[in-house]
């Protein structure tokens, strides 16, 4: 195995672990479906890159997809520290809990 394939596999494993942890916090009845589908798609993208690295067939599309998956984890990390952020919640959940996407506690 080349060094690139090993790095892609390790990065993909870390990204898939991060997305599985986030998906564990999301629930279909309480959170927006597009947020759940985004995390499922990015999990699949990172997993596909890891599988391609295992098969020794890493391409530019695998590296780009893995980079996008890791970038979203990194950029959204501050808003996910204490669970799903308010932008991931459905509007009726925001009204019941009193959390606003923009203003925080109402």
ChimeraX attribute file (.defattr): number of C-alpha atoms within 10 A of each C-alpha:
attribute: neighborCount
match mode: 1-to-1
recipient: residues
	/A:1	9
	/A:2	8
	/A:3	8
	/A:4	12
	/A:5	20
	/A:6	15
	/A:7	13
	/A:8	23
	/A:9	23
	/A:10	13
	/A:11	19
	/A:12	27
	/A:13	18
	/A:14	15
	/A:15	25
	/A:16	24
	/A:17	15
	/A:18	17
	/A:19	22
	/A:20	14
	/A:21	11
	/A:22	17
	/A:23	17
	/A:24	9
	/A:25	13
	/A:26	19
	/A:27	13
	/A:28	11
	/A:29	10
	/A:30	14
	/A:31	21
	/A:32	16
	/A:33	16
	/A:34	10
	/A:35	17
	/A:36	17
	/A:37	12
	/A:38	12
	/A:39	22
	/A:40	17
	/A:41	14
	/A:42	21
	/A:43	24
	/A:44	17
	/A:45	24
	/A:46	31
	/A:47	23
	/A:48	18
	/A:49	29
	/A:50	28
	/A:51	19
	/A:52	18
	/A:53	24
	/A:54	15
	/A:55	11
	/A:56	14
	/A:57	13
	/A:58	19
	/A:59	11
	/A:60	10
	/A:61	11
	/A:62	22
	/A:63	20
	/A:64	14
	/A:65	18
	/A:66	27
	/A:67	19
	/A:68	15
	/A:69	24
	/A:70	21
	/A:71	13
	/A:72	14
	/A:73	18
	/A:74	10
	/A:75	10
	/A:76	11
	/A:77	11
	/A:78	10
	/A:79	12
	/A:80	14
	/A:81	9
	/A:82	8
	/A:83	10
	/A:84	17
	/A:85	17
	/A:86	20
	/A:87	16
	/A:88	18
	/A:89	22
	/A:90	15
	/A:91	16
	/A:92	11
	/A:93	16
	/A:94	18
	/A:95	11
	/A:96	8
	/A:97	11
	/A:98	12
	/A:99	18
	/A:100	17
	/A:101	13
	/A:102	9
	/A:103	7
	/A:104	10
	/A:105	10
	/A:106	10
